[in-house]
Amino acid sequence: MPKKKKTELNAEGFTTRAMMKNAKVEGPPTGGAFLERPSKSTTFRKSYERGELPIALDHTKGNKIVWKVDIDTLDYYHVLPLFFDGLCETAHPYEVFARQGVHDLLDHGGSKILPVIPQLIIPIRNALNTRNKKVMCTTIKILQHLVMSGDKVGEALVPYFRQILHIFNLFKNNKKNLGDGVDYSQRKRESIGELIEETLQMFERYGGENAFLNIKYMVPTYQSCMRN
């Protein structure tokens, strides 16, 4: 006669039931640290819907944005934090406007960017805290652009590492995707872990003498790219 298949009993670890021969011990519940968090409606979206933003979508150029005014005439104290606020957006066209708008503003900002750095930290932190992969990748790439956008910008970011690098530490090892996603991720530069490593190295290179210690404090596994 065929042997009867043993029935497995699901059991939580460290319980009496877990000691039984046919027990299948369940692991601990998955933590919520990596789960996406919904973002609130942004001031950027509200400003766009009220017609207050000097931008439009040009469908003839592949959904590129066009500026209705000369970027050099804009008030960066108001406009730059507003566009950074839009980095939390995932819906079209807000996501396109915010992402491309920030890159355009950083390209043209020059010396006007440095004084506005303190106003950019909360929008950056909010975008990273969404835990949304696309939003995080976009924001990390913009941080790289920000560091290179003007003199002393990298050093000006160092005092704010404690507000933004805890998310870097959380996702630093998130470098792999399963199956076909690996190649796609590398082509699109959407491996969060690799982007984080690149950005930490840029922070160290352009952040001045105190950058490494401040990075190391928040990301203990980070290895210097400049020290032997």
Disulfide bonds with the S-S distance in Angstrom:
none
